[in-house]
Amino acid sequence: MNATPLLSMRHVSRTFATRRSVLGRPRDVVQAVTDVSIDVQSGSTLGIVGESGSGKSTLGRLALRVIEADQGEISLLGQDLRALSRRQLRALRPQLGLIFQDPYSALDPRWTVGRSIGEPLRVSADLTTAEQRAAVAEMLQRVGLDADVADRLPRAFSGGQRQRIVIARALVTRPRLVFCDEPVSALDVSTRAQVLGLLRGLQREFGLTYLFVSHDLGVVEAMSDRIAVMYLGSIVEVGAAETVARSYRHPYTASLVSASPAPDPLAQRARRRVVLNGDPPSAVDPPGGCAFHPRCALARPICAEQKPPLQLGPDGHGVACHVTAADPSLLGSALLAEMTAPGAVESDSPRALPVVERTAP
């Protein structure tokens, strides 16, 4: 693995104005992504998991400069992405791919499959019509479809086949970085497994780097080398996939693990389930301190007063939590047991945690 990451994001933030005054000034501002820093090594997969509205899809679009960041640094393929002009960015676009969530809305129903897949080549590559057709036919075969489907319209295909077409369109320019925006959430279970296997095979074949977004921690664990857990625009835990999924140290990650379905029905029945307090807070008016503290069964007074920084350990496992920082034994099943213990959700006299001095990584 290369020491220099393919993608590096430092202190990236993005807000959206949901309501404006008569003069056009923003009145309600959503904090979609707040001070996020991540690295993605070439040929690897970084999975990003979280609830709807956590900012994971926004983060992926910022990484590809589909939308602009308000602040922060984004380095892609050794270049400062935010410093590129429109012409320079257009020249870089073939190195970037995007697989959309919904294969039904991602394809123009009036265009043939061949035209949809070949459009990136017409925009970015200096190829003859014959060369474009050959590239489209080859990519269709790589995703498991016959080359002769290029002349058919999307309505002739099932959801799984359409997603294969969307994947072919994203990869036809042979990109280095591909953003997979919940690519299997609209598919049934059996088709989902086939598409995930296809994505893994294509990654090995072409040396692809994935940003893989999903709300399903089990899917993310199966696909990823590293996992970043997002909550209300911030990364609260990051590390190797197995570490985050098995030795998690943030209460929010524990709640995602408890909600993830188990393959064994008996194991599912015996699993402890975390029931979060209340509804997710508004991104327009996020709570002070740790954003998760209003819903956390282990919240302490310090959690409402100070936002915990994301602290990376020697193994690259980073957690932003006052509670587990004060008690390193709270990880994995031990943390889940603490959160589901009687009286954990409602406590009349929560024990105060000491303020832990930390050094920024």
C-alpha positions as CSV (number, residue, x, y, z in Angstrom):
1,M,0.0,0.0,0.0
2,N,1.4,3.4,-1.0
3,A,2.3,5.9,1.8
4,T,0.7,8.7,-0.1
5,P,-3.1,8.3,-0.2
6,L,-5.0,8.6,-3.5
7,L,-7.6,10.8,-1.8
8,S,-6.9,13.1,1.1
9,M,-9.4,15.4,2.7
10,R,-8.4,17.8,5.5
11,H,-10.9,19.7,7.6
12,V,-13.6,19.7,4.9
13,S,-16.9,21.4,5.7
14,R,-20.1,22.1,3.7
15,T,-23.3,23.9,4.6
16,F,-26.6,24.3,2.7
17,A,-29.1,27.1,3.1
18,T,-32.6,25.7,3.4
19,R,-34.3,29.0,3.7
20,R,-33.4,32.5,2.6
21,S,-34.6,36.0,3.4
22,V,-36.2,38.3,0.8
23,L,-32.8,39.7,0.1
24,G,-31.4,36.3,-0.5
25,R,-29.4,35.9,2.7
26,P,-29.4,32.4,4.3
27,R,-31.7,32.1,7.3
28,D,-31.6,28.4,8.0
29,V,-28.3,26.7,7.4
30,V,-27.8,22.9,7.5
31,Q,-24.4,21.7,8.7
32,A,-24.1,18.8,6.2
33,V,-20.3,18.0,6.7
34,T,-18.3,19.5,9.5
35,D,-14.5,19.4,9.8
36,V,-14.0,16.0,8.2
37,S,-10.5,14.6,7.6
38,I,-10.0,11.2,5.8
39,D,-7.4,9.4,3.7
40,V,-8.1,6.7,1.1
41,Q,-5.2,4.5,-0.2
42,S,-5.0,3.5,-3.8
43,G,-6.8,0.2,-4.6
44,S,-8.6,0.1,-1.2
45,T,-12.2,0.7,-0.2
46,L,-13.3,3.2,2.4
47,G,-16.8,2.5,3.6
48,I,-18.9,5.4,5.0
49,V,-21.9,4.4,7.1
50,G,-24.5,6.3,9.0
51,E,-28.2,7.2,9.2
52,S,-30.0,9.1,6.5
53,G,-28.9,12.8,6.8
54,S,-25.6,12.0,8.4
55,G,-23.7,13.6,5.5
56,K,-22.1,10.5,4.0
57,S,-23.4,11.1,0.4
58,T,-22.4,14.8,0.6
59,L,-18.9,13.8,1.7
60,G,-18.6,11.6,-1.4
61,R,-19.8,14.3,-3.7
62,L,-17.3,16.7,-2.1
63,A,-14.5,14.3,-2.8
64,L,-15.3,14.2,-6.5
65,R,-16.1,18.0,-6.6
66,V,-19.6,17.3,-7.8
67,I,-20.4,20.0,-5.2
68,E,-18.0,22.6,-3.8
69,A,-16.7,22.5,-0.2
70,D,-17.0,25.7,1.9
71,Q,-13.6,25.1,3.4
72,G,-10.9,22.5,3.8
73,E,-8.3,20.8,1.5
74,I,-9.0,18.0,-1.0
75,S,-6.1,16.3,-2.7
76,L,-6.9,13.8,-5.4
77,L,-4.4,12.0,-7.6
78,G,-1.7,14.2,-6.3
79,Q,-3.5,17.4,-7.2
80,D,-5.2,20.1,-5.1
81,L,-8.8,19.5,-6.3
82,R,-10.2,22.7,-5.1
83,A,-7.5,24.7,-7.0
84,L,-8.3,23.2,-10.4
85,S,-10.0,25.4,-13.0
86,R,-13.1,24.1,-14.8
87,R,-11.0,23.1,-17.8
88,Q,-8.5,21.2,-15.6
89,L,-11.3,19.6,-13.6
90,R,-12.9,18.4,-16.9
91,A,-9.6,16.8,-18.0
92,L,-9.5,15.0,-14.6
93,R,-13.1,13.8,-14.8
94,P,-12.4,10.5,-16.6
95,Q,-10.4,9.4,-13.5
96,L,-13.5,9.8,-11.4
97,G,-16.6,7.5,-11.4
98,L,-20.0,7.7,-9.7
99,I,-22.4,4.9,-9.2
100,F,-25.9,6.2,-8.3
101,Q,-28.2,4.7,-5.8
102,D,-31.4,4.3,-7.9
103,P,-30.8,2.5,-11.2
104,Y,-34.2,3.5,-12.4
105,S,-33.8,7.3,-12.2
106,A,-30.0,7.1,-13.1
107,L,-30.7,6.2,-16.7
108,D,-32.5,8.4,-19.3
109,P,-35.5,6.2,-20.4
110,R,-35.3,7.7,-23.9
111,W,-31.6,6.8,-24.5
112,T,-30.4,3.4,-25.5
113,V,-28.1,1.5,-23.2
114,G,-25.2,2.1,-25.6
115,R,-25.7,5.8,-25.7
116,S,-25.9,6.1,-21.9
117,I,-22.7,4.1,-21.3
118,G,-20.9,5.8,-24.1
119,E,-21.8,9.4,-23.1
120,P,-18.7,9.8,-20.8
121,L,-16.5,8.7,-23.7
122,R,-18.0,11.3,-26.0
123,V,-17.5,14.0,-23.5
124,S,-14.0,13.2,-22.3
125,A,-12.2,10.9,-24.7
126,D,-10.9,11.5,-28.2
127,L,-12.2,8.3,-29.8
128,T,-13.9,7.5,-33.0
129,T,-17.5,6.2,-33.1
130,A,-16.3,2.7,-33.8
131,E,-13.8,2.8,-30.8
132,Q,-16.6,4.1,-28.5
133,R,-18.9,1.3,-29.6
134,A,-16.1,-1.2,-29.0
135,A,-15.4,0.2,-25.5
136,V,-19.1,0.1,-24.6
137,A,-19.4,-3.6,-25.8
138,E,-16.3,-4.6,-23.8
139,M,-17.6,-2.9,-20.6
140,L,-21.1,-4.5,-21.0
141,Q,-19.4,-7.9,-21.1
142,R,-17.2,-7.0,-18.1
143,V,-20.4,-6.4,-16.0
144,G,-22.0,-9.6,-17.1
145,L,-24.3,-8.4,-20.0
146,D,-24.3,-9.3,-23.7
147,A,-22.9,-6.7,-26.0
148,D,-26.1,-6.7,-28.1
149,V,-28.1,-5.1,-25.3
150,A,-26.5,-1.8,-26.3
151,D,-29.4,-1.1,-28.7
152,R,-32.2,-1.6,-26.2
153,L,-33.9,0.9,-23.8
154,P,-33.6,0.8,-20.0
155,R,-37.3,-0.3,-19.6
156,A,-36.3,-3.7,-21.0
157,F,-34.2,-4.5,-18.0
158,S,-34.7,-5.5,-14.3
159,G,-33.3,-3.5,-11.4
160,G,-30.2,-5.6,-11.1
161,Q,-29.5,-5.4,-14.8
162,R,-30.0,-1.6,-14.8
163,Q,-27.5,-1.3,-11.9
164,R,-25.0,-3.3,-14.0
165,I,-25.5,-0.8,-16.8
166,V,-25.0,2.1,-14.3
167,I,-21.7,0.4,-13.2
168,A,-20.6,0.0,-16.8
169,R,-21.2,3.7,-17.4
170,A,-19.2,4.7,-14.3
171,L,-16.2,2.5,-15.3
172,V,-16.1,2.9,-19.1
173,T,-13.5,5.7,-18.8
174,R,-11.4,3.4,-16.5
175,P,-11.4,5.7,-13.5
176,R,-9.1,5.5,-10.5
177,L,-11.6,6.6,-7.9
178,V,-15.2,5.5,-7.8
179,F,-17.9,6.8,-5.5
180,C,-20.5,4.1,-4.8
181,D,-23.5,6.0,-3.4
182,E,-25.6,3.2,-1.8
183,P,-25.4,1.1,-5.0
184,V,-27.3,-1.9,-3.7
185,S,-30.0,-0.3,-1.4
186,A,-32.7,-0.4,-4.1
187,L,-32.0,-4.1,-4.9
188,D,-33.4,-7.3,-3.4
189,V,-31.1,-9.5,-1.3
190,S,-30.0,-12.0,-3.9
191,T,-29.4,-9.4,-6.5
192,R,-27.5,-7.3,-4.0
193,A,-25.1,-10.1,-3.3
194,Q,-24.4,-10.5,-7.1
195,V,-23.8,-6.8,-7.5
196,L,-21.4,-6.6,-4.5
197,G,-19.5,-9.6,-5.9
198,L,-19.3,-7.8,-9.3
199,L,-17.9,-4.6,-7.7
200,R,-15.3,-6.6,-5.8
201,G,-14.2,-8.4,-9.0
202,L,-14.0,-5.2,-11.0
203,Q,-12.0,-3.6,-8.2
204,R,-9.4,-6.4,-8.4
205,E,-9.4,-6.4,-12.2
206,F,-9.0,-2.6,-12.7
207,G,-7.2,-1.6,-9.5
208,L,-10.1,0.6,-8.5
209,T,-10.4,2.7,-5.3
210,Y,-13.9,2.9,-3.8
211,L,-15.7,5.3,-1.6
212,F,-18.6,3.1,-0.6
213,V,-21.6,4.7,1.1
214,S,-24.3,2.7,2.8
215,H,-26.6,2.8,5.8
216,D,-26.1,-1.0,6.3
217,L,-23.0,-1.7,8.4
218,G,-23.0,-5.4,7.4
219,V,-22.7,-4.5,3.7
220,V,-20.1,-1.9,4.4
221,E,-18.0,-4.4,6.4
222,A,-18.2,-6.9,3.6
223,M,-16.9,-4.4,1.0
224,S,-14.4,-2.2,2.9
225,D,-10.9,-2.2,4.1
226,R,-11.6,0.7,6.4
227,I,-14.9,2.1,7.7
228,A,-15.8,5.7,8.7
229,V,-18.9,6.1,10.8
230,M,-20.7,9.5,10.4
231,Y,-23.2,11.2,12.6
232,L,-24.7,14.6,11.9
233,G,-21.9,15.6,9.5
234,S,-18.9,14.4,11.6
235,I,-16.9,11.2,11.7
236,V,-17.3,9.7,15.1
237,E,-15.3,6.5,14.5
238,V,-12.9,5.3,11.9
239,G,-10.6,2.3,11.5
240,A,-10.0,-1.1,9.9
241,A,-13.3,-2.7,8.9
242,E,-13.1,-5.6,11.3
243,T,-12.1,-3.4,14.2
244,V,-15.0,-0.9,13.7
245,A,-17.5,-3.7,13.2
246,R,-16.3,-5.9,16.1
247,S,-14.3,-3.8,18.5
248,Y,-16.3,-0.6,18.1
249,R,-15.8,2.1,20.8
250,H,-18.5,4.7,20.0
251,P,-22.0,4.3,21.3
252,Y,-23.5,5.3,17.9
253,T,-21.5,2.5,16.2
254,A,-22.8,0.1,18.8
255,S,-26.4,1.1,17.9
256,L,-25.7,0.5,14.2
257,V,-24.3,-2.9,15.1
258,S,-27.3,-3.8,17.2
259,A,-29.6,-2.8,14.3
260,S,-27.8,-4.7,11.7
261,P,-29.5,-8.0,10.8
262,A,-27.7,-11.3,11.6
263,P,-27.7,-14.2,9.1
264,D,-28.6,-16.6,11.9
265,P,-32.2,-16.1,13.2
266,L,-31.2,-17.5,16.6
267,A,-28.3,-15.1,16.9
268,Q,-30.6,-12.3,15.8
269,R,-33.1,-13.2,18.5
270,A,-30.4,-13.3,21.2
271,R,-28.7,-10.0,20.1
272,R,-29.0,-7.0,22.4
273,R,-30.8,-4.1,20.7
274,V,-30.0,-0.5,21.5
275,V,-33.0,1.8,21.5
276,L,-31.9,5.4,21.0
277,N,-33.5,8.2,22.9
278,G,-35.8,10.5,20.9
279,D,-35.4,11.6,17.3
280,P,-32.2,12.6,15.5
281,P,-31.4,16.3,16.2
282,S,-31.8,18.9,13.5
283,A,-28.8,19.7,11.4
284,V,-30.0,23.3,11.3
285,D,-29.6,23.6,15.1
286,P,-27.3,20.8,16.2
287,P,-26.8,20.2,19.9
288,G,-23.7,21.5,21.7
289,G,-20.9,19.3,22.8
290,C,-21.1,15.8,21.4
291,A,-23.9,15.8,18.8
292,F,-24.9,12.3,19.8
293,H,-25.3,13.0,23.5
294,P,-29.1,13.7,23.5
295,R,-29.7,10.1,22.3
296,C,-26.9,8.3,24.1
297,A,-27.6,5.9,27.0
298,L,-24.1,6.6,28.4
299,A,-24.1,10.4,28.1
300,R,-22.4,12.3,30.9
301,P,-22.4,16.0,31.8
302,I,-19.1,16.6,29.9
303,C,-20.8,15.2,26.7
304,A,-23.1,18.2,26.6
305,E,-20.4,20.7,27.3
306,Q,-17.4,19.7,25.1
307,K,-17.3,18.2,21.6
308,P,-14.9,15.2,21.8
309,P,-12.1,15.3,19.2
310,L,-11.5,12.3,17.0
311,Q,-8.5,10.6,18.5
312,L,-6.5,8.1,16.4
313,G,-4.7,5.3,18.1
314,P,-1.4,3.6,16.9
315,D,-3.5,1.1,14.9
316,G,-5.4,3.9,13.1
317,H,-8.6,3.3,15.0
318,G,-10.1,6.7,15.8
319,V,-13.0,7.4,18.2
320,A,-14.6,10.7,19.2
321,C,-16.2,9.8,22.6
322,H,-15.6,11.1,26.1
323,V,-17.1,8.0,27.8
324,T,-15.0,5.3,26.1
325,A,-11.9,7.5,26.3
326,A,-12.3,7.5,30.1
327,D,-12.9,3.7,30.2
328,P,-10.9,1.8,27.5
329,S,-12.6,-1.5,28.5
330,L,-15.8,-0.3,26.9
331,L,-15.5,-1.7,23.4
332,G,-17.4,-4.2,21.3
333,S,-19.8,-6.5,23.2
334,A,-18.8,-4.9,26.5
335,L,-19.9,-1.5,25.3
336,L,-23.2,-2.9,23.9
337,A,-23.9,-4.7,27.2
338,E,-23.3,-1.4,29.1
339,M,-25.7,0.5,26.8
340,T,-28.5,-2.2,27.1
341,A,-28.1,-2.7,30.9
342,P,-31.1,-1.9,33.0
343,G,-31.1,1.8,33.9
344,A,-28.6,2.7,31.2
345,V,-31.1,4.7,29.2
346,E,-32.6,6.7,32.1
347,S,-30.3,7.6,34.9
348,D,-31.2,10.1,37.7
349,S,-27.6,10.7,38.7
350,P,-25.2,10.2,35.8
351,R,-21.6,9.8,36.9
352,A,-19.4,12.7,35.9
353,L,-16.4,11.9,33.7
354,P,-13.1,13.8,34.1
355,V,-12.1,16.1,31.4
356,V,-9.5,14.3,29.4
357,E,-6.7,16.4,27.9
358,R,-5.9,15.3,24.4
359,T,-3.4,16.1,21.8
360,A,-4.7,16.7,18.3
361,P,-3.5,14.0,15.9
